[in-house]
Amino acid sequence: MTLNGKLAVVTGASSGIGKAVAERLRDEGMRVIGVDINAQQLSAITGIEHLVVDLAHDEGRAEVVKAGRGAHALINGAALIRLKKIREFTTQDIRDIYAVNVEAPWYLMSHLSEVMSDGGSIVNLSSVSARLTVTPETAVYASSKTALLAMTRSWAHVLAPRDINVNAILPGITDTPMQELVLHRLSELREIPYSELESTRLDSIPMKRAAQPAEIAALVRFLITDEAKYITGQALSQDGGSVMF
Ligand SMILES: NC(=O)c1ccc[n+]([C@@H]2O[C@H](COP(=O)([O-])OP(=O)(O)OC[C@H]3O[C@@H](n4cnc5c(N)ncnc54)[C@H](O)[C@@H]3O)[C@@H](O)[C@H]2O)c1
């Protein structure tokens, strides 16, 4: 079975990994609905449909479900990160981050799965930070990414009878705008020059390099093919060996 002509819904499609996924699946011949809050960046991606919504609220999430009827694949890539000294996180910070990183994928797994095709696939973008803490300044984001792993397992159970596999990818440091933001905020919070952080950030990675978004997109593509159908409920690290099982 080929991906050609099938529908994929990709959230966070205007930037970084989500953008690379949308472009890769488009290049495979899929019909892609790219979902993002950033209208300007999203509109710059050619050959896909653009759905501008705020995934922090049910109204926006419901629009995605409506547009995604019959989808073969759902890729939950949108995420919000905020860095602070750990005691400075407020309840509102937690709600804002969880609205995008936890509630939205939950809503879409619950409601979009009802209208997607049997035999389809769901891929959730978690993070190495779900399992490894090197920056307590991202503690709330990291906890949301751990929550996403538990959700992945539950939905994998529930959707298995319909032959829908549900997996999570845990990217390590990947060169995207989010990574830039992390370095800038860490530099401010720790009062360490940006250049110093940038030159040491890869030291603990056995492969001594960051991932490129296209590498993550290639794993997403594999996970939504028939070849990967017997893989479900898994958390697949793609991090240059940062976390070995
Ligand atoms: N870059 C990394 O090093 C890295 C590492 C591990 C995991 N990840 C995960 O990979 C995924 C993609 O990350 P990225 O680095 O490409 O990030 P990014 O910041 O470049 O892209 C995230 C996208 O999500 C969108 N988004 C945020 N809030 C939204 C909302 N309320 N409604 C709709 N869209 C919204 C943004 O507009 C943006 O386009 C995320 O889930 C992230 O947690 C990234």
The ligand as a MOL file (V3000), in Angstrom:
LIG
                    3D

  0  0  0     0  0            999 V3000
M  V30 BEGIN CTAB
M  V30 COUNTS 44 48 0 0 0
M  V30 BEGIN ATOM
M  V30 1 N 13.6980 21.1370 18.0320 0
M  V30 2 C 14.0230 20.2560 18.9440 0
M  V30 3 O 15.1930 20.1740 19.3620 0
M  V30 4 C 12.9850 19.2860 19.4790 0
M  V30 5 C 13.4520 18.2870 20.3300 0
M  V30 6 C 12.5420 17.3810 20.8480 0
M  V30 7 C 11.2120 17.4570 20.4980 0
M  V30 8 N 10.7650 18.4330 19.6730 0 CHG=1
M  V30 9 C 9.3320 18.4430 19.3670 0
M  V30 10 O 9.1290 18.4240 17.9740 0
M  V30 11 C 7.9510 19.1690 17.6400 0
M  V30 12 C 8.3050 20.2690 16.6580 0
M  V30 13 O 9.2820 21.1160 17.2840 0
M  V30 14 P 10.0810 22.2400 16.4910 0
M  V30 15 O 11.4220 22.3010 17.0670 0
M  V30 16 O 9.8770 22.0620 15.0590 0 CHG=-1
M  V30 17 O 9.2960 23.5360 17.0350 0
M  V30 18 P 8.9010 24.9050 16.3320 0
M  V30 19 O 8.7350 25.8780 17.4400 0
M  V30 20 O 9.8400 25.2200 15.2270 0
M  V30 21 O 7.4690 24.5530 15.7350 0
M  V30 22 C 6.3470 24.3800 16.5610 0
M  V30 23 C 5.1270 24.8170 15.7960 0
M  V30 24 O 3.9710 24.6900 16.6300 0
M  V30 25 C 3.1270 25.7960 16.3400 0
M  V30 26 N 2.2290 26.0990 17.4640 0
M  V30 27 C 2.5690 26.4800 18.7070 0
M  V30 28 N 1.4570 26.7800 19.4160 0
M  V30 29 C 0.3940 26.5510 18.6050 0
M  V30 30 C -1.0100 26.6870 18.7690 0
M  V30 31 N -1.5470 27.1560 19.9010 0
M  V30 32 N -1.8160 26.3700 17.7390 0
M  V30 33 C -1.2970 25.9340 16.5570 0
M  V30 34 N 0.0240 25.8030 16.3320 0
M  V30 35 C 0.8650 26.1160 17.3580 0
M  V30 36 C 4.1000 26.9500 16.1220 0
M  V30 37 O 3.5080 28.0490 15.4430 0
M  V30 38 C 5.2040 26.2800 15.3340 0
M  V30 39 O 4.9850 26.3750 13.9470 0
M  V30 40 C 7.4090 19.7100 18.9550 0
M  V30 41 O 6.4030 18.8640 19.4270 0
M  V30 42 C 8.6180 19.6800 19.8710 0
M  V30 43 O 8.2350 19.5660 21.2040 0
M  V30 44 C 11.6310 19.3680 19.1490 0
M  V30 END ATOM
M  V30 BEGIN BOND
M  V30 1 1 1 2
M  V30 2 2 2 3
M  V30 3 1 2 4
M  V30 4 1 4 5
M  V30 5 2 4 44
M  V30 6 2 5 6
M  V30 7 1 6 7
M  V30 8 2 7 8
M  V30 9 1 8 9
M  V30 10 1 8 44
M  V30 11 1 9 10
M  V30 12 1 9 42
M  V30 13 1 10 11
M  V30 14 1 11 12
M  V30 15 1 11 40
M  V30 16 1 12 13
M  V30 17 1 13 14
M  V30 18 2 14 15
M  V30 19 1 14 16
M  V30 20 1 14 17
M  V30 21 1 17 18
M  V30 22 2 18 19
M  V30 23 1 18 20
M  V30 24 1 18 21
M  V30 25 1 21 22
M  V30 26 1 22 23
M  V30 27 1 23 24
M  V30 28 1 23 38
M  V30 29 1 24 25
M  V30 30 1 25 26
M  V30 31 1 25 36
M  V30 32 1 26 27
M  V30 33 1 26 35
M  V30 34 2 27 28
M  V30 35 1 28 29
M  V30 36 1 29 30
M  V30 37 2 29 35
M  V30 38 1 30 31
M  V30 39 2 30 32
M  V30 40 1 32 33
M  V30 41 2 33 34
M  V30 42 1 34 35
M  V30 43 1 36 37
M  V30 44 1 36 38
M  V30 45 1 38 39
M  V30 46 1 40 41
M  V30 47 1 40 42
M  V30 48 1 42 43
M  V30 END BOND
M  V30 END CTAB
M  END
